[in-house]
């Protein structure tokens, strides 16, 4: 008899007509559905400081999400047949809250060591760490909820459960994107979502009192929430980064990303350098504490771009900057008497630049707009739409460049916005010139501009900044002299820099990046981080 019935039959679930079962189940799956997609959005922001935010990162997030959902649906189905679905339905959100608290504390510790070695592997491992366990547990709530309906005929309530969960997911994505992440760091958002899940377990107790949840899981979840919150509440203000000591100045959040302002000092060198960090990458820098402003300092690409432009621009030239960041280059060019228009998609960029980097919005015309869109309507007409003498592409989000701004079509649009003899200057972070992604990018510039290229690069192999310059209807510029060549953030010396000239003929065998064929983000995903990377604490984000 024992062999014939090895497993006890679970207690029957409450009837669907039991009054409170249906609304409680639907409310719980609505909230867990919201948490599921909210966490997916949070994961994208949590991963960007380590692996960027490009196409391959979202591929990793979506792949892990769908696999986790499939696993959760399968487990939920099996659990509902083997155990009492009421108890599991009550307990599971609290268990998930505990897991999510652990994730919020552990991912900043575990992820950097993986991601800094290989960004592509870091994207998948990081997605699995942040999303995998939590989404398996939240997605198991759907099958358990269906089992609780205990209806006969039709689909057993499956359609209603998954419809409500899906609507919850949409609400969760909107809340995370527009209400939480613009104002809270990812780890703190995870703790908040964990609190929401714990509340779901508390609310689900109306289905039946469960001692383990009431006396065990919920008190432990409360302790975990308090502990995780406390660990995030007091981040260190100063950290030792090897050669440098970094001090946190400010964190500026917004829908388009998070900017961390950091002051760095180096023992034995005077003064302090203020950095504009996005995704742990230096976008701008200014010397403070009495060093004074030096043209083009202290970043290599700013020094080279400014030297090229100042050597070849006419007086009172019109310059278009795609990408503002801290406004260092735009400020220097405006101070030299040029008319500068800066285009940035982030509406908070001018405010951050003015507040922390001395940017003067009265001296520079700022347009909050996508760079490609701006190029589409410039170059013809009076006033602002007149052609430019130079266009600077500095369109980074951390280490990533928007795909639509590295194609032949984008550079052709730039060419139409330039006067004859006008310069296109592109700041790029790419492998050596013979690497496939670099050649495809150079081919895109050469094709779009219908010109040869001058590529300025440092002798330091660890630096990946390569400044690519093309002239409309003319030869590329030549050697430049820098009075204060930035060897590092604190060391400068005079230097003559000869560019590598890359002709269109030399690129004839290379397919350019285009709007239809663009593998630039994936091809550069494994590129090692350069010296501009600062592994600041995740809590500063």
PyMOL commands that set and color helices and strands:
alter all, ss='L'
color gray80, all
select helices_A, chain A and resi 20-51+55-82+85-115+119-149+158-180+186-207+211-233+300-312+328-335+349-357+371-376+383-385+403-405+408-416+436-449+505-507+520-523+538-540
alter helices_A, ss='H'
color red, helices_A
select strands_A, chain A and resi 238-241+244-254+257-266+272-278+281-288+318-322+339-344+365-368+388-393+396-397+400-401+418-429+453-457+465-471+480-486+492-497+500-502
alter strands_A, ss='S'
color yellow, strands_A
deselect
rebuild
show_as cartoon
